[in-house]
Amino acid sequence: MYKYYGIALIIVILDQWTKWLIVQNMELRERISIWDPWLGILSHRNRGAAWGMLQGQMWIFFIVTIVVVIGIIYYFHKHAKGKHFFAVSLMILLGGTLGNFIDRLFRGEVVDFMQVVIPIVNYNFPIFNIADAALTISIIMIIITLLLEERAEKKKVK
């Protein structure tokens, strides 16, 4: 079971390395076009949660993160045995959670840099980072796991 922790570690390392590259090589609000107008790298900082909610409320993030990390580890050891997909999703969740927590702890803000624009509807998706992407992917994976388990339970009942 402990081999799965390597997934979380890889995500944390990749997240922190990409953020370090942004901080070291770009000015705040500097943008590098990757695929205009769809995709770019934009040096951005966020002192809140997703979409800038709860700006400057670091104490909330510290408490919530500690509770979430404990919950992830508990669920991993209690409910993920023999469930590879679920175990991987929990470790991706852990990596994403820790990646942004490290930023908040040591920088007092989260470094974001991925900018996606949907010009057809003139929508700028909130700027995000590797940890944010990991969190989103893991939640989708957990939902898939829960739906598949529910489906399997319904088949057992029949």
N, C-alpha and C positions, 0 to 999 in steps of 0.2 A: 504493500500500500504506500510506503514512503517514497517509492520511485516517482509517484505522481507529483510530489512536491517540486521536482525538477521543472515541471511545466510552469508553475508559478514563478520559480526563480528565473527562468528564461524570459518570461514576460516582464518581470521587474527590471532585469538587466537591459533588455531591448528598449523598454520605456525610458529608463533613466539615461541610457546612452543617447537616444534620439533627442531628449530634452536638453542634455548637456551640449550636444552639437548645435542646437538652436540658440541656446544662451551664449555659447562661445563665439558663434559665427554670424549672428544676425542682430541687428538693432531691434529694439522693441517697435512693433508695427511695420517692420520691413517685410516685404512680400516678394517671393520668388514664384514666378509663374511656371507651372508644370504643364498644364494643358488648358490654355485659355479658351473660354472663360470658366471652364468647369472645375479646375483643380489647381490649388496653389499651396505654398507653404507660407504661413503668415505668423511671425513671432508675436505671440499674444500671452497675456497673463490673466489668470482668473483667481480672485480671492474668495469665490463662492463655490456653489455646486453647479450642476448642469444648468445651462442657459443663464448663468450668473446669479442664480438664486442664493439667498442668505449670504450676501457679500460681507466679508469681515467677521463672520461668526465662527472662528476657528475652533473654539471650545466645543461647539456642537459636533463638528467634523471629527474631532479627536474621540469623543465619547462614542459616537455612532460607529466610527471605524473600528474601535476596539471591540464593541459588541458584535459587529458584523464579522470580524475576523474570528472571534470565538465561535460564533454560529456556524461559519463555513467549516472550520476545523471539526467541530462537533458533528455536523451532518456528514462530512467526509468520512470520519471514522465510524459513525453509527449506521449510515444508510447507503454508502457507496461501495461497500464490499461486493465484489463480483459484478459491478455495474460500471464497466469501463467508460462509456459515454458520459454518465453522470459524474464519475470521478474526475474526468478531464474537465468537464464544465465547471465543477467546483474549484478546481485548481486554476483555471483561467480567471474565474471570478476573484479568487484570492490574489493572483498576480496583479490584476487591474486595481483592486482595492488598495493593495500595498504600494503600487506605483504612485498613485495620487497622494496617498498618505505621506510618503517620503517627501514629496514636494511641499506639502503643507507644513510638515514638521521642520524641515531644514530651510525652506525658502519663504514660508509664510504665504505662499501662493502656488497655484498649479500652472505649469508651463504648457500651453496649448499651441498647436502649430498647423494642423491639417485644416485647410479651408476648402469646402465643397460648395459650389454655387450651382443652382439649378436655374439657368437663365430663362427657360421656357415659361416658368411661373414667377421669375424674378425673386427667387428665394435664396438667401444666404444661410446655409445650414450652420448651426453653432460650431465654432472652431473647436477641435478636439485633439486628442493625443492617443498614443498607443494604449495607455491604461483605459481610457474611455472606450476605445474600440473593443478591448478585451472584455470590459464590463458588459457592453451591449451584446457581443457575441455569446458570452456565457449565459446571459439571461435568456436569450433565444434558445440556446442548447438545453437549459433547465426546463423551459416551457415544453420543448419537444419531448424531453424525458418524461415529464409529468403526463403529457397527453398520451404517449405510448404506454405508460404504465396503467393509466386509466382504461385505455382500450383493452389491454391485456386482462385487466381485472373483470371487465364486462364480458369478455370471452369466457373466462373461467366460470362466471355465474351462470351462463347459458347452458 
